Amino acid sequence: MLARRTTNGPFRPGPVSREHQHLLMRVAQAAPSHFNSQPWRFVLIENRETIREVARISGESMTELIEAGVFFERYRRYFRFTEAELEQKRDGIHIDHLPGPLRPFTRQVFSDAGLRVMRQLGVPKKLGEDNRKLVEGSPLLLAALLDRAEYRPGELSGFYSVFGLGAAMENIWNAVGALGMGLQFVSTPMEIPRQWQMIRELLRVPGDLELMAVYRLGYLPEDEKRPSIDWSSRHRKRLSQFVFRETCEVPEGEGGPS
């Protein structure tokens, strides 16, 4: 569990065995849920035409988000540009891999001025194409959905359902490593409502289900290649930064009881 990671690079081209697909579904099924309601539903997607279409939507979404500056505006507060900054905050992502032309502008790359340079260099289209290729090269996509009879936002059932799906996905995320596999969100279509609707229609999601997320899965190559813009996110907060003792007024120490 402590070795869990997200895969930002490509997968091996071979299919994911049916045995491993079903094993991942069984570990998801083992997750806790409110009153054993098991509100999750999953779609396993291997059809190449479907994957290509999801990839196209994902790549176009990435280009649109980068071109408009929306992505950086939403998530700028999570970016870390130096080891010292990362060591202090111990959260967010460390931008440590950029295309050559952008490296001199590392700290400014997500500023308004940096965005103009990125547009001039064609970076939004390049990142969109990289994203499309990553998704299209994935042998398996996994759509995670919730049963609307259980998932009722604004009610406790909505929280319980999301909590249960989160537990199910965490089980999958922890299991893929033991199978020599990787897992990553296909997140960019979620940022643009019309694109997310296209995914719903592509997967023929009925009215009684809510599409919550799509992931790409596959077996990991021996030599993982990094995308054009990449980051590391292995730091975790110290106990004193997220754990308290008895009340929210007393941060937990790093050592044992005094």
N, C-alpha and C positions, 0 to 999 in steps of 0.2 A: 504493500500500500504506500509506503514511503518512497518507493521508486516510481510511482505513477507519473506519467508525463503525457503531454499532448504532442501529436505528430504533425509538424508543419510541412514536412517534405513528402515526396512521392512514395507510393507503395510498389511492391513487386506486382507484375502484371497478372500473375496467376490467380484463379478464383479462390475465394474463401470456401473451405470445405463445408458441406452441409452439416457434418458433425459439429464443427466449431460454431457454425451459425446457431444451431439448436442449443449448444452448450451455453452460448451467450444469452439466449432467451431464457434458459432455465435459471441462470444466475440472476437475471433481472427479476424473474418470477419469485425468487427467494427473498426479495426485499420486503421490508415491513410496509404495511399500508393500514389506514384507519379502518378498524373493524374487518380487516382482511378483505377490503373492498376491491383491491387489485385494479385500480382505475386505468392503468396503462394499457395501451395498444401499440403494436409495432408493425411496420411494414419493411420487409427485407427486399431490397431492390437490386437485381443483377442484370436486368434488361439493358443492353447497351444504348438503345435509342433513348430510353428514359434517363439514363445517367448522363448522356450527352446533352439532353435538354436541360436538366438540372445544372449541369456545368455551364452551359451557355447563360442561363439566368444568373448564376452565381458570379460569373466573370463580368457580365454587363453591370450587375449591381455593384461590384467592387469598383469598376471604372467610374460609375456615376457618383459613388460616395466619395472617392478620392478627388475627382475632378471638381466637385462642388465644395470640397472642404468639410463636408458634413462629418465624415468619419473622425477627422482629427479634432474637430470642434467638440464632438461628443466625448471623446476618450483621451483627450490631451492630458488630463490630470493623472493618468496612469502611466505615462511614458517616463522612463528614467534613462539618462544619457551618460552617466558616469557610474563607476563602481562605488564611489563615495556616496553619491545620492541614493543608490540602491541599498547600500549598507545601512544608511540612516533610516530610511523609510521601511525597507524590507517588504515592500509589496510592489505591485505594478509590474511592468515589463521593461527589461533592459534592451534598448535598441542597439544591438552590437554588430549588425550585418546590413550594410547598405551598398547599392550600386556605386561603382567608382566615382562617377561625376558628383554624387551627393555627399561623399564622405567628408569633404572640407566643410560642409554645412550641417554636420550632424545635429548640433543643438538647435539650429534654426530651421531644420527640414520641415517641421510641422507648424511653423509660424506662417503668417500670411505671405511674407516675402518668400519663404521657402516653398510654399505652395505654388507661387508663380513660377519659380525655377523648375519645380517638378512638372508643371504643365508644359513649359517650354521644352523640356527634355522628353516629353511623351511618357512620363512615369505612370500616370493613371491608366493609360491603355496597356502599358507593359505589365503592371500589377494585375489588371483585369485578365489579361491573357495568361499570366502565370497561374492565377486562381482557377481559370477555366481548365487549364491543362491538369492541374492537381486533381480537381474533382472528376474530370473525364477519365483520368487514368486510374481511378479508384475501382477496384473490382466489386465493391459492395457499398451500397448506401443503406442507411437505417433511418427510417422516419419514426419519431416518437410522438404519440398522440395520447389524449386523455378522453375518457368517456364523459360527455357533457352531463349525463345523469348524476355523476359524482363531482365533476369540475364545474362549480358554480361560483365564479368570481364575486367577491364582496361578501361571501358567506364563509364560515369556517370550513365547509366542505371544499372550497376552492383552495385554501391553504393546505388542507390534508392531502388533496390530490396532487398538488405541485410537489409537496414534500415527499410523497410516495414515489412519484416519477423520478425525482432527484435521487432518491435512494436506489431505485432500480438502475438508473444510468450510472451511478457511481459503482455499483456492482459490476456492470459491464466494463467500465473504464479500468477497474482494477484487474479484471479477468483477462483483458486483451494482452497485457504484457506477458502473462504466463504462457500465452499461445503464440508468442512471437509476432504479435499484431500491433497495430497502432490505430488511433482514433482521433478524429478532429471534427469540430463543429463545421457545418456549411452555413455560416452565420450571415453572410452579406445579404441574401434575399430577405432575411427577417427585418433588416433595417429599412426596407422600402415596401410599404403595404401592397402595392400593385404587383410587385414581383413575388411576394409571399403568396398572394392569391393565385398566381400562375402555378406555383408549386402545388397548392391545394388542388387545383383543377387537374393538373398532370397526374396526381396520385389518386384522383377521384375520391377525395375525402367526403364522406357523407355528412349530413347535417347534425347527426348525433355524436360526432367526434370533433375534437379540436386539435389541429396540427400544432405541436409545440416546438419541435426542433427536427433538424435533419443532420446526420453525421456521415462522414466518409470513413470506411474501414478497409484494411487490407494487411497483408503480411509485410513486415519491414525488410527493406534491402539491407545488405551488409554494410554498404557505404551510403549513408543517408546524405542527400544533397539538400542544401538550404535554399529557400526561396530568395528572390532579389532583395527584398526587405524582410528581415527576420529579427527575432528577439529571443532572449532567454528569460525564464520566469521561475527559477529554482529557489529564490530566496523566500523565506517565510518569516512572519513576524515573531519576535521574541515572546515568551510566555507573558512577560510583563506588559506587552502591548495589546493582548487580546484576552487574557484570563484574569479574573478577579477572585479574591478569597472572601467568602461570606457575604459581602455586599459589593456594589459597583464602585465603592470608594477606595477599595484596597487592592492594588495591582498584585498579582501573584509574582513571587520571586522566582529566579531561575533555579535555585538550589532546593534542597530538602527543607523540612521544618527547622526553625531556629530554636 
